[in-house]
Amino acid sequence: MGVVVLVVLLTGVPARADSWRDRQWYFGPMRLAQAQELGKGGAGVTVAVIDTGVDTGHRDLRGATVPGWVVTREEPSDNVDTGPHGTGMAALIAGRGHGDGAGLLGVAPRSKVMPIRPVNDDLLISNGIRWAVEHGATVINMSFELPSDQVLEDAIAEAYANDVVLVGSAGNGGGGVVEPASFPHVVAVGSVGRSNRVASFSNRGPEMDLVTYGVGIPVARPGNKYDVTNGSSVSSALVTGAVALIRARYPDMRAPEVVDRLMSTAVDRGPTGRDDRYGAGQLDLMAALTAPRAAPKASSDPAPNPVGAPAVASSTGDSGPSPSVIVGVGVLVLIAGLSVVMVLRARRSS
């Protein structure tokens, strides 16, 4: 079965490029200006975009990419002859605009996008995931649908075990959550519109994790062009950009904690608690960036002073003698007592 890139509407709106920034209506409700400041714009974070290729020469992506890999053959990774989809996802994540406030700005405009393709074979995708992890990607966006066997699920599990956050599109058409978003260790993302209600096309199911905006979203296209689109692809890319901001703000935060913050700070929508349409709720990026961190858990790894272990008692202050001193004195007293008993016995027997 062929791959499906998860976009459901392309409108091709004719407009001057400098009007496109104004079309990014979601910047306001997501409070992206503040979030980008807190998250350092995603600086230092590399995001692998597994897709159809990225037009790295697009004026909104200049300086926003690093070399990627075409798994099937040796050729430049910015070749976009397989379609425009990847360029749109890249700009939503790391777009930098151009000129004086023109063009599209990504959620994490100081992060770097690493293009990986193709997206029509699970073995090749698995190899691309491993290559991306080996070359420094700490976030992976998968805005596509591809039925797979164990090979892709295993590669995803390996990436997650290597501290990579993976985000995927839940799918369009109102059916069940598609693969690879439905796999364990992938944040499955659905779509809501401006009203914060789940979009009619957004898939649903027990694997749904999170929703965010996915209706009427402007995207970049190869050749310095633009479009407007709907779909869980764009929702996935917005969450991926959010992860880049979190990872930049908290560089020591491990992947499971990043995912937990996304879920635990989400705004509950629909029925109270988790449900199959909204998952844990709607992304609240500012809450995810500012929520207090949980106390570190005790480590099971051998270490000189593992996290959670009691601190060594101080030898200063009024806390009295340490336990080791008390034990030492007790041992000396015991030895002395035994010595006295032995001497007395020796005298009696002489």
Disulfide bonds with the S-S distance in Angstrom:
none
